[in-house]
Amino acid sequence: MKEPLIGILMATYNGEKFIKEQINSILNQIYKNWELIIHDDGSTDSTVDIVKEYAKKHPDRIIFIDDGIKCGGAKENFAHLMQIAKDNFNFDYIMFSDQDDVWLPNKIEITLNKMLNVEHEVGKDKPILIHTDLKVVDEHLNVIAKSFWKYQKINPQHNTFNRLLVQNIVAGCTTMVNRTALELALPIPHEAIMHDYWLALVTSAFGQITFLESPTLLYRIHSTNDYGVTNYDLKYIITNIKDLFLYKKRARYFRFIKQQVLQACTFFKRYNGLLSDEHINILKDFCNIMNKNWFKRRIIIFKNRLFRSGCLKTLGLLILI
């Protein structure tokens, strides 16, 4: 039986400091039938030179897409890579790689095994997403937290469509999707908050999201991260309760909620003819939530169980929306 071909998509931008370590960790994977597709977003450091060197050394493994297109951000860069993967490669499954992490040697192997098991249960015609926990480390790979989920008070079981509308719990760097999910999710719309968030909504609505509790990578926190990680401890909770009463903080949270509503409305417009009645009703309520008064907004939240992981996050939603 032919081994599935895995396409690994890496979006790069000024990643010279850590990218060698990440590419080496992919080269050292136990599972070997993969190809790494890299697209750079206009780096001004030596990232492109490093990538070209690796592509020259490993032409059967690493492909640099040197098309001169500047996407303008991580979401757009990954969306570009996803379209390239769909149109130009015959990958069975897709994974996503940040430029500054380190993959554990069994990452591809155990994620693929889980994917094959789920496909056996529900069929390859269903969009499937597998994601995992990860270890949080500092710049020098010293462990900050053994579990990202526990560190951020995330419950991976909260992956139903209604809950995903108000909180994404899927980290793209841990994710594998099947071909069906890739094709259904594309193109990634401008209104999507991130490519992994959009994939989570698609697979939750039409297929299945499954998780592995085992961490599969070291998620590096450093000064130039696009997205930081915060420990949801007592100090953080107290600080954020105070922040809820500061205008600038409230305005930032409120803008993000409006982004989530816009993303949901875009999702509804695209997939309206494919959605179940339950999902249609949830989306209609959520898309109109900003047009309702204070009391009716909270009715919509409780009626559709639009809850986030953790009491503080749900409380913040109830206070701010």
Secondary structure, DSSP 8 states (H G I E B T S, - for coil): -----EEEEEEESS-TTTHHHHHHHHHT-S---EEEEEEE---SSSHHHHHHHHHHH-TTTEEE-------SSHHHHHHHHHHHHHHH---SEEEEE-SS-EE-TTHHHHHHHHHHHHHHHH-TTS-EEEEEEEEEE-TT--EEES-HHHHTT--TT--SHHHHHH-----GGG-EEEHHHHHHH-S--TT-S-HHHHHHHHHHHHSEEEEEEEEEEEEE--TT-SS------HHHHHHHHHHTTSHHHHHHHHHHHHHHHHHHHHHHHHHGGGS-HHHHHHHHHHHTGGGS-HHHHHHHHHHTT---SSHHHHHHHHHH-
